[in-house]
Amino acid sequence: MSAQIDVKLLGPLEVRISGEPLELTSRQRTLLAVLAIRSPEAVPCEQLSRALWGDAPPAGATDVVHEQIEGLCRRLPVRQGPAGYALELDPEAIDSRRFERLLERARGRLGHEHRERAAADLEAALALWRGAVLADQRHDVFAEEAIGRLEELRTEALDALEMIGRRRTVLPSPANPTIGREGELAEIRALLVRTDVRLVTLVGPGGVGKTRLAQEAAHAVEEHFPGGAEHVNLDGVEDADVLVTEAASALGVVAATPDELAEQLRRATRGAPALLVLDGFERFLDDAGQVAALLAAVSNLKVLVSSRAPLRLTAEHVYLVNPLVEPHAAALFGARVAAVRPDWKRDDETDRWVDAICARLDGLPLAIELAADRGRLLPLPALLAGLDDRLALLAGGPRDLPARQRSLRATLNWSWDVLEEPERTLLGRLTVFEGGASLEAVEQVCDPDAQVLLTAILDKASLLLCAPGLDGQPRFGLLDTIREFAAERAPAGVEDRHARYFLGYCEQAAELAGREHRRDRLERLALERGNIRLAFEHLLRGGAADDALRVAVAFARALPWDAYTHEVRGWLAEALATLPDEPTRGRAVALYWDGKLALFQARFTEAHARLEAALADAREVGDAAIGAAALGAIGRCAALVGRPDATDVCEAALGAAQAVGDPGLIGEALMFLASACERSRDWQRAGELAAEALESYQAAGDPYGVAAALAELGWYDLVHGRLDEAEAHLAEAAELRRRHGDDRRLVEPLIDAAWVALARCMPDRARHQFLESLSLAQHVDDRFIIAEALAGLSAAAAQEACWEDAARLAGAAAAVQQQTGAPPWESVADMQERELAEAREALGPGFGVHLAAGWERGEEEALSVRRSRR
């Protein structure tokens, strides 16, 4: 049995039987550690009890010890005798005993000048150590003596090996503290100590801090490599075929081939685990096969590489070194500038400047350190302004750095020089993109063979960012620092192709957003927002105002556009201002969409003016569809603000839509007419019109219109007291909007459902739904719904007898309604007033006081209610 057992104390306690780990309870681990330390001597039960509980064992402690020992006896040779329990194992089965035997033999051989054999024994002894001895019991009293003795013996072995020159560890250290890399170092260390990992490559752009990480990581794992840890600095080596000779020279040996170097490493390490750090490998990528040969020939060797590109070997584990995140980047800047400016002090204003500087530098440590050096002379605002030409500013770094790291431009030149001319051309063209680009966009705009060239660039230098896009396909980008460098070398003419590509992309995406999952399409458009903005600006500057308008209109057509509404309206206004003041179809379409966006924002005066202009242009150019759409939107605007002619306008719009014959346009006109009937309290006809709209939208295959009609039907069910039908229609509408990603319009069925909850006398549920609706409406800047949500909150508060809250929220709702110029829907006002009647009676004159207070605070009043009800 003992021949199959392996007990390991030189590290965390581990027991294997025939190669399989033995699972132990916590108490069994402690007891086994005591028995293994004393083996083969017997240990009295009292001492085993003290090992578990100290000097104050609980009642029944002896029974617990016996029970735990019985569990050990089933798998291990633990025997009970008069003196206690003993672990009866061959000493060779316990690693600490093997270590002591090898050390004792090495002492004897050193005494007889057998240095080579002594070194082999010492290396074999040290190789048994897997970490701190009895790592799990280091603070237990029973283990203190054994731990101290074994660590003294290990120190003796290390000293002896150092003395005879067999254990060489030559690792450089960074000149100053490393900041913000604790997580990365822990991950790299974990890779290096794994038994299945032979090669780790730290990959990243120049200046990201690969060398520093390699140095720190090697120091962190040094104790795991008794065969030695060596650092080979390949910086400054220009010849790409001298890897072996350079490495041999750094190691202090002579070798001209991989086989010769492998033999030297085998002799030097004597089979003990060893680490070789190859720093700055990017010039030797063609020689990567020599690293593979070394790993195959020296089984105890691990290699840590820093490179701007991966080696692409089977054994390789690539670790991507990213720039520093914001707080760490700022901490690095502060530490470095404090080293050159003793008067440096931090405050809130300083932190804001530092954050802005680090963001402009993409978090690249080299750039941050160079900028901090400039901080000796330049105030932070001047330093930030100087970063408009960062490549010129960030030069003249410390003299003890390699020449390529003394300026940002030199560092980037180092990577640029390894590229072939077609690769450089592609990299220059990539600077036309903002925020990255899909592979399809790169192929269409830059080069049809871009995939081959992109692969080559990734294989040679870390100048590209590559990550999965929303559709799982690769997306390529550049850090702003690299983008600025490559833009200096970019060929002309690519901007036109970029603008034309994104014009088509934007129009196609807007078309699909009306038929497919809206959120997915909008997320894709949002991802390309920077590129689309650049395309718009280029077209506008180049005199193609009509095409620039097409870009802006495509954005508007992709409604709902949430936070980008203001930006899109700005584009429309900018492009419209450059057009001649004469009717065209493009001008009519742009005016219509600008008016519709203003309508969504509850900016009714602006909306009416834009829509009237769109209607006039559409009639002038004979575009009946745009004319009908504009007239319908004018009717909707009239209904929202409560104009008396709203029904007439909406009736005319319905006739115009029916003349065009588009079922989607007819459905929209029917919905607008229903809202006008709501104003005149003709809820019966409003419900009938909503039912007709539902049929039209279904005929058009428009799921978003279907959802709107269902929500409208649900509302009129509520008005007539049909609460079950209302809930069913509203739930169906909400589910349809969720399923198709229509987040902006989701607020409508949600707020209607809140009114249903209120009608069922469920104020707590209603309050939560109104708050959710308020949050959604604020997100998309829908002022009309914001006012209605505040009104609903006031009604819910009244139903809960929170009279003061009810009055203040009613005042807040009235304030927003006055700001928008639109009164609440009549049905909403009726429901709110029914609930507020009791509040008015309870508060008397105080109701007006609280109403005025809510008016002053506006939307902030809802925030105070949310806090008070938590």
BELPE-V621335 format. One record per backbone hydrogen bond with DSSP energy under -0.5 kcal/mol. NH is the residue of the N-H (numbers start at 0). CO is the residue of the C=O. E is the energy in kcal/mol with one decimal. If there is no record, write none. Layout:
nh co e
NH CO E
NH CO E
This chain:
nh co e
3 0 -1.3
4 1 -1.2
5 15 -2.4
6 92 -3.3
7 5 -0.5
7 13 -3.1
8 6 -0.6
10 8 -2.2
13 7 -1.7
15 5 -2.1
16 19 -2.9
17 3 -2.8
17 15 -0.5
19 16 -1.9
21 14 -2.9
22 20 -0.6
28 24 -2.2
29 25 -1.7
30 26 -2.5
31 27 -2.8
32 28 -2.2
33 29 -2.0
34 30 -2.4
35 31 -2.9
36 32 -2.2
37 33 -1.8
38 34 -1.3
40 37 -2.5
42 84 -3.3
47 43 -1.7
48 44 -2.3
49 45 -2.2
50 46 -1.8
51 47 -1.2
51 48 -0.5
52 48 -2.6
53 49 -2.5
55 52 -0.9
60 57 -1.5
63 59 -1.8
64 60 -2.4
65 61 -2.5
66 62 -2.4
67 63 -2.6
68 64 -2.7
69 65 -2.3
70 66 -1.3
71 67 -1.4
72 68 -2.5
73 69 -1.0
74 71 -1.5
75 71 -2.7
77 75 -2.3
78 76 -0.5
78 85 -2.7
80 83 -3.1
83 80 -1.3
84 42 -2.3
85 78 -2.4
87 76 -2.5
87 85 -0.8
88 86 -1.2
92 89 -2.7
93 90 -1.7
94 6 -2.4
94 92 -0.5
96 93 -0.8
97 93 -1.8
98 94 -2.6
99 95 -2.1
100 96 -2.3
101 97 -2.5
102 98 -2.3
103 99 -2.5
104 100 -2.2
105 101 -2.2
106 102 -2.2
107 103 -1.9
108 104 -2.3
109 105 -2.5
110 106 -2.0
111 107 -0.9
112 109 -1.7
113 108 -3.1
114 112 -1.5
117 113 -2.4
118 114 -2.7
119 115 -2.0
120 116 -2.4
121 117 -2.8
122 118 -2.7
123 119 -2.3
124 120 -2.5
125 121 -2.7
126 122 -1.9
127 123 -0.5
127 124 -1.1
128 125 -1.5
129 9 -3.2
133 8 -3.0
133 10 -0.9
134 10 -0.6
134 131 -1.1
136 133 -1.8
137 134 -0.6
139 136 -1.8
142 139 -1.2
143 139 -0.7
143 140 -1.1
144 140 -0.5
146 142 -2.9
147 143 -2.6
148 144 -2.4
149 145 -2.5
150 146 -2.5
151 147 -1.9
152 148 -2.0
153 149 -2.3
154 150 -2.4
155 151 -2.2
156 152 -2.3
157 153 -2.7
158 154 -2.8
159 155 -2.5
160 156 -2.5
161 157 -2.7
162 158 -2.5
163 159 -1.7
164 161 -1.3
165 160 -1.9
166 160 -1.0
167 165 -0.8
168 166 -0.5
169 228 -1.1
170 168 -0.6
171 169 -0.5
184 180 -2.6
185 181 -2.1
186 182 -1.9
187 183 -2.7
188 184 -2.7
189 185 -2.1
190 186 -1.7
191 187 -2.4
192 188 -1.7
193 190 -1.0
196 193 -1.2
197 195 -0.5
197 314 -0.5
198 314 -0.9
199 302 -2.4
200 316 -2.4
201 199 -0.5
201 304 -3.6
202 200 -0.7
202 318 -2.6
203 306 -1.0
207 204 -1.7
212 208 -1.9
213 209 -2.6
214 210 -2.4
215 211 -2.6
216 212 -2.8
217 213 -2.2
218 214 -2.0
219 215 -2.1
220 216 -1.4
221 217 -0.6
221 218 -0.8
223 220 -2.1
224 221 -1.9
226 272 -2.8
227 224 -2.2
229 274 -2.7
230 169 -1.2
231 276 -3.3
232 230 -0.6
233 231 -0.8
233 278 -2.7
236 233 -1.7
237 235 -0.7
241 238 -0.7
245 241 -2.4
246 242 -2.6
247 243 -2.9
248 244 -2.3
249 245 -2.2
250 246 -1.9
251 247 -0.7
251 248 -0.8
252 247 -2.6
254 252 -0.5
260 256 -2.4
261 257 -2.6
262 258 -2.1
263 259 -2.1
264 260 -2.4
265 261 -2.5
266 262 -2.2
267 263 -2.5
268 264 -2.4
269 265 -1.8
271 268 -2.2
273 299 -2.4
274 227 -2.5
275 301 -2.6
276 229 -3.3
277 275 -0.6
277 303 -2.7
278 231 -2.7
278 276 -0.7
279 277 -0.5
279 305 -1.0
280 305 -2.9
282 279 -0.6
283 280 -3.1
284 281 -0.9
286 283 -1.9
287 284 -1.6
289 286 -2.0
290 286 -0.7
290 287 -0.9
291 287 -1.6
292 288 -2.0
293 289 -2.0
294 290 -2.4
295 291 -2.0
296 292 -2.0
297 293 -2.3
298 296 -0.6
300 297 -1.8
301 273 -2.3
302 197 -2.6
303 275 -2.6
304 199 -3.2
304 302 -0.5
305 277 -2.1
306 201 -2.7
315 312 -1.3
316 198 -2.0
317 315 -0.6
318 200 -3.2
319 317 -0.6
320 202 -3.4
320 318 -0.5
321 319 -0.7
323 362 -2.6
328 324 -2.8
329 325 -2.5
330 326 -2.0
331 327 -2.4
332 328 -2.4
333 329 -2.7
334 330 -2.4
335 331 -2.4
336 332 -2.7
337 333 -1.9
338 334 -1.0
339 335 -0.7
339 336 -0.7
340 336 -1.4
343 340 -2.2
350 346 -2.7
351 347 -1.8
352 348 -1.9
353 349 -2.8
354 350 -2.7
355 351 -1.9
356 352 -2.3
357 353 -2.7
358 354 -2.1
359 355 -1.9
360 356 -1.2
361 358 -1.5
362 357 -1.9
363 360 -2.1
365 206 -2.7
367 363 -2.5
368 364 -2.8
369 365 -2.5
370 366 -2.4
371 367 -2.6
372 368 -1.9
373 369 -1.5
374 370 -1.1
375 372 -1.5
376 373 -1.6
377 373 -2.2
382 378 -2.6
383 379 -2.7
384 380 -2.3
385 381 -2.3
386 382 -0.8
386 383 -0.8
387 384 -1.7
388 385 -1.8
389 386 -1.2
391 388 -0.8
392 388 -1.9
393 389 -2.7
394 392 -1.9
396 405 -2.7
400 397 -1.4
404 401 -2.1
405 402 -1.4
407 393 -2.5
408 390 -0.5
410 406 -1.8
411 407 -2.2
412 408 -2.7
413 409 -1.8
414 410 -1.0
415 411 -2.5
416 412 -2.5
417 414 -0.9
418 415 -1.6
423 419 -2.3
424 420 -2.5
425 421 -2.2
426 422 -2.4
427 423 -2.5
428 424 -2.2
429 425 -2.1
430 426 -0.5
430 427 -1.0
431 428 -2.0
432 429 -1.6
436 475 -2.3
438 473 -1.1
441 437 -2.3
442 438 -2.5
443 439 -2.4
444 440 -2.8
445 441 -2.5
446 441 -1.6
449 446 -1.7
451 448 -0.7
452 448 -1.5
453 449 -3.3
454 450 -2.0
455 451 -1.9
456 452 -2.3
457 453 -2.5
458 454 -1.9
459 455 -1.0
459 456 -0.7
460 456 -2.8
462 460 -1.6
463 460 -0.5
464 476 -3.1
466 474 -2.1
468 472 -3.5
471 468 -1.6
474 466 -2.5
475 436 -3.1
476 464 -2.1
482 478 -3.0
483 479 -2.5
484 480 -1.6
485 481 -2.9
486 482 -2.2
487 483 -1.0
487 484 -0.6
488 485 -1.4
489 486 -1.2
493 490 -0.5
496 492 -0.7
497 493 -2.2
498 494 -2.6
499 495 -2.4
500 496 -2.4
501 497 -2.2
502 498 -1.7
503 499 -2.0
504 500 -2.5
505 501 -2.2
506 502 -2.0
507 503 -2.4
508 504 -2.6
509 505 -2.3
510 506 -2.1
511 507 -2.4
512 508 -2.0
513 509 -0.7
513 510 -0.8
514 511 -1.7
515 511 -3.4
517 515 -0.5
517 739 -2.7
520 516 -1.8
521 517 -2.8
522 518 -2.6
523 519 -1.8
524 520 -2.3
525 521 -3.0
526 522 -2.2
527 523 -1.5
528 525 -1.4
531 527 -2.8
532 528 -2.6
533 529 -2.1
534 530 -2.4
535 531 -2.6
536 532 -2.6
537 533 -2.7
538 534 -2.5
539 535 -2.4
540 536 -2.7
541 537 -2.1
542 539 -1.3
543 538 -2.6
544 542 -0.9
547 543 -2.3
548 544 -2.6
549 545 -1.6
550 546 -1.7
551 547 -2.0
552 548 -3.1
553 549 -2.2
554 550 -1.8
555 551 -2.2
556 552 -3.0
557 553 -1.0
557 554 -0.7
558 555 -1.2
563 560 -2.2
564 561 -1.6
567 563 -2.8
568 564 -2.4
569 565 -1.8
570 566 -2.0
571 567 -2.5
572 568 -2.4
573 569 -2.4
574 570 -2.7
575 571 -2.7
576 572 -2.0
577 573 -0.6
577 574 -1.0
578 574 -0.6
578 575 -1.0
581 579 -2.5
587 583 -2.3
588 584 -2.7
589 585 -2.2
590 586 -2.5
591 587 -2.4
592 588 -2.4
593 589 -2.3
594 590 -2.4
595 591 -2.4
596 592 -2.4
597 593 -2.2
598 594 -2.1
599 595 -2.1
600 596 -1.5
601 598 -1.4
602 597 -2.8
603 601 -1.0
603 819 -0.5
606 602 -2.5
607 603 -2.7
608 604 -2.0
609 605 -2.4
610 606 -2.6
611 607 -2.5
612 608 -1.9
613 609 -2.3
614 610 -2.5
615 611 -2.3
616 612 -2.3
617 613 -2.6
618 614 -2.4
619 615 -2.0
620 616 -2.3
621 617 -0.8
622 617 -2.5
623 621 -1.0
626 622 -2.1
627 623 -2.7
628 624 -2.4
629 625 -2.8
630 626 -2.5
631 627 -2.4
632 628 -2.2
633 629 -2.1
634 630 -2.2
635 631 -2.3
636 632 -2.4
637 633 -2.4
638 634 -2.4
639 635 -2.4
640 636 -2.0
641 637 -0.7
641 638 -0.5
642 637 -2.8
645 642 -1.6
648 644 -2.4
649 645 -2.5
650 646 -2.4
651 647 -2.2
652 648 -2.2
653 649 -2.2
654 650 -2.0
655 651 -2.2
656 652 -2.4
657 653 -2.5
658 654 -1.8
659 655 -1.5
660 656 -2.3
661 656 -0.7
662 660 -0.6
665 661 -2.4
666 662 -2.6
667 663 -1.9
668 664 -2.1
669 665 -2.5
670 666 -2.0
671 667 -2.2
672 668 -2.2
673 669 -2.1
674 670 -1.8
675 671 -1.6
676 672 -2.1
677 673 -1.8
678 674 -1.3
679 675 -1.2
680 677 -1.3
681 676 -2.6
682 680 -1.5
685 681 -2.1
686 682 -2.2
687 683 -1.8
688 684 -2.7
689 685 -2.2
690 686 -1.9
691 687 -2.0
692 688 -2.6
693 689 -2.2
694 690 -1.6
695 691 -2.1
696 692 -2.9
697 693 -2.2
698 694 -2.1
699 695 -1.9
700 696 -0.8
700 697 -0.7
701 696 -2.3
702 700 -0.8
705 701 -2.2
706 702 -2.0
707 703 -1.8
708 704 -2.5
709 705 -2.5
710 706 -2.3
711 707 -2.0
712 708 -2.5
713 709 -2.5
714 710 -1.9
715 711 -2.1
716 712 -2.1
717 713 -1.8
718 714 -2.3
719 715 -1.7
720 717 -1.6
721 716 -2.9
722 720 -1.5
725 721 -2.4
726 722 -2.7
727 723 -2.0
728 724 -2.6
729 725 -2.6
730 726 -2.5
731 727 -2.1
732 728 -2.2
733 729 -2.7
734 730 -2.5
735 731 -2.2
736 732 -2.2
737 733 -2.6
738 734 -2.8
739 735 -1.7
740 737 -1.4
741 736 -2.9
742 740 -1.6
745 741 -0.7
745 742 -0.6
746 743 -1.0
747 744 -1.3
748 744 -0.7
749 745 -1.5
750 746 -2.6
751 747 -2.0
752 748 -2.1
753 749 -1.4
754 750 -1.5
755 751 -1.8
756 752 -2.2
757 753 -1.9
758 754 -2.4
759 755 -1.6
760 757 -1.9
761 756 -2.2
765 761 -2.4
766 762 -3.0
767 763 -2.0
768 764 -2.1
769 765 -2.8
770 766 -2.4
771 767 -2.1
772 768 -2.4
773 769 -2.6
774 770 -2.3
775 771 -2.3
776 772 -2.7
777 773 -2.6
778 774 -2.0
779 775 -1.7
780 776 -0.5
780 777 -0.7
781 776 -2.5
782 780 -1.0
785 781 -1.9
786 782 -2.1
787 783 -1.9
788 784 -2.8
789 785 -2.1
790 786 -2.1
791 787 -2.6
792 788 -2.3
793 789 -2.0
794 790 -2.0
795 791 -2.5
796 792 -2.3
797 793 -2.0
798 794 -2.2
799 795 -1.3
800 797 -1.7
801 796 -2.9
802 800 -1.3
805 801 -2.4
806 802 -2.2
807 803 -2.6
808 804 -2.8
809 805 -1.9
810 806 -2.2
811 807 -2.2
812 808 -2.4
813 809 -2.2
814 810 -2.0
815 811 -2.0
816 812 -2.4
817 813 -2.2
818 814 -2.1
819 815 -2.2
820 816 -1.7
821 816 -1.2
828 824 -2.9
829 825 -2.4
830 826 -2.1
831 827 -2.6
832 828 -2.6
833 829 -2.2
834 830 -1.6
835 831 -2.1
836 832 -1.3
838 834 -0.5
839 835 -2.7
840 836 -1.9
841 837 -2.5
842 838 -2.5
843 839 -2.1
845 842 -1.9
846 843 -1.7
847 844 -0.7
848 844 -1.1
849 845 -2.4
850 846 -2.5
851 847 -2.3
852 848 -1.8
853 849 -2.4
854 850 -2.1
855 851 -1.9
856 852 -1.7
857 853 -2.4
859 856 -1.5
860 857 -1.8
861 858 -1.2
862 858 -0.8
863 859 -1.6
864 860 -1.7
865 861 -2.4
866 862 -2.0
867 863 -2.2
868 864 -1.5
869 866 -1.1
